[in-house]
């Protein structure tokens, strides 16, 4: 998948370089740029040769997310989903279009695979290959084995929802923070140039980028893409002296934990990548395993 990441990043850098004015600078809104980059990367990694169809799917997924946020205030109105509002009609229209596009891509891939074509150049291909292998080994007549087309479609949707927004938030805050702390920007640049020079990054080299990793961990700590995680108890739970009955909704306040001076020390709100110099196993003030990078 690394070539897909490299291609998307190179295209972004080329576009930025072509936008620079005669004075050597230009103003840029980072957030939509990182959203587009995240969507491009996931589209290429998920759909590979079907990139353009995949890009359209993720554009629709993004619009679907916006429609859902509009519907949040009315979620608890009984039968709201069945009301013929413009927002509801648009969400259903988007869902149908996404399904049609995905079924077309999947059908084409399955046909190529049956004709001896290669499918393992992206996440969808790997998923289909694994599914076909499992069904072939255990017999296609057993419907309980392997994934249905609906299962694969839902997995493809998950590629976007699980990766695009969180990745975009991380990249955006990283750029903002590095602009605020040019000394760390310089350290990161020197490390990358020392490791790769002008060559394309590889997995082994990426794993040796200590300064870059420290910066990313600290950005995740200060600006986590997901600020809270909720879980509902399915049975009676004991948390210290507190007894929690079934059906209780619990929330883990990730943002508050990441900024808690009792955990991270008096400099908890400061950008200090050196706290992760030894990785994420012992970065906290009290050496607790409280780091939630999401």
Residue pairs with C-beta under 8 A, 6 or more apart in sequence:
1 45
1 122
1 123
2 201
2 202
2 203
3 200
4 41
4 44
4 45
4 48
4 122
5 41
5 44
5 45
6 200
6 201
7 44
8 37
8 40
8 41
8 44
9 37
11 40
12 33
12 37
12 40
16 28
19 26
19 28
20 26
30 172
30 175
30 176
31 168
31 172
34 168
34 171
34 172
34 175
35 62
35 164
35 168
37 168
37 171
38 163
38 164
38 165
38 167
38 168
38 171
39 55
39 58
39 59
39 62
39 160
39 164
40 55
41 167
42 58
42 159
42 160
42 163
42 164
42 167
43 51
43 54
43 55
43 57
43 58
44 51
44 54
44 122
45 122
45 123
45 159
46 54
46 122
46 123
46 124
46 156
46 159
46 160
47 53
47 54
47 57
47 105
47 122
47 123
47 124
48 121
48 122
48 124
48 125
49 121
49 122
50 105
50 108
50 109
50 122
50 124
53 101
53 104
53 105
54 105
56 101
57 98
57 101
57 102
57 156
57 160
58 160
58 164
60 94
60 97
60 98
60 101
61 98
61 157
61 160
61 161
61 164
62 160
62 164
63 90
63 94
64 91
64 94
64 95
64 98
65 161
65 165
67 87
67 90
67 91
67 94
68 91
70 87
71 80
71 87
71 88
71 91
74 80
80 88
81 88
82 88
98 157
99 153
102 152
102 153
102 156
103 149
103 153
105 124
106 124
106 128
106 149
106 152
106 153
109 119
109 124
109 125
109 128
110 128
110 132
112 118
112 119
113 119
113 128
113 129
113 132
118 125
119 125
119 126
119 128
119 129
120 126
120 129
123 159
124 152
124 156
127 147
127 152
127 155
128 152
131 146
131 147
131 152
132 146
134 145
134 146
135 142
135 145
135 146
138 145
138 146
139 145
140 146
147 155
165 225
166 225
166 226
166 294
167 225
169 223
169 225
170 216
170 219
170 220
170 223
170 225
173 219
173 222
173 223
174 215
174 216
174 219
177 184
177 215
177 218
177 219
177 222
177 223
177 271
178 184
178 185
178 188
178 215
179 185
180 271
181 271
184 211
184 215
184 271
184 273
187 211
188 211
188 212
188 215
191 209
191 210
191 211
191 212
192 209
192 212
195 205
195 208
195 209
196 205
210 277
211 273
213 276
214 273
214 274
214 276
214 277
215 273
217 273
217 276
217 280
217 283
217 291
217 293
218 271
218 272
218 273
218 275
218 276
220 293
220 294
221 258
221 264
221 291
221 293
222 258
222 259
222 269
222 271
224 254
224 255
224 258
224 292
224 293
224 294
225 294
226 254
226 294
227 253
227 254
227 255
228 251
228 252
228 253
228 254
228 255
229 251
229 252
229 254
229 292
230 249
230 250
230 251
230 252
231 249
231 250
231 252
232 247
232 248
232 249
232 250
233 244
233 245
233 246
233 247
233 248
233 250
234 246
235 246
236 243
236 244
236 245
236 246
237 243
237 244
238 244
244 250
252 292
254 292
254 294
257 263
257 290
257 292
258 264
258 268
258 291
258 292
259 268
259 269
260 268
260 290
261 268
261 285
262 285
262 286
263 284
263 285
263 286
263 288
263 290
264 275
264 283
264 284
264 285
265 284
265 285
268 285
275 283
276 283
280 291
280 293
281 289
283 291
284 290
284 291
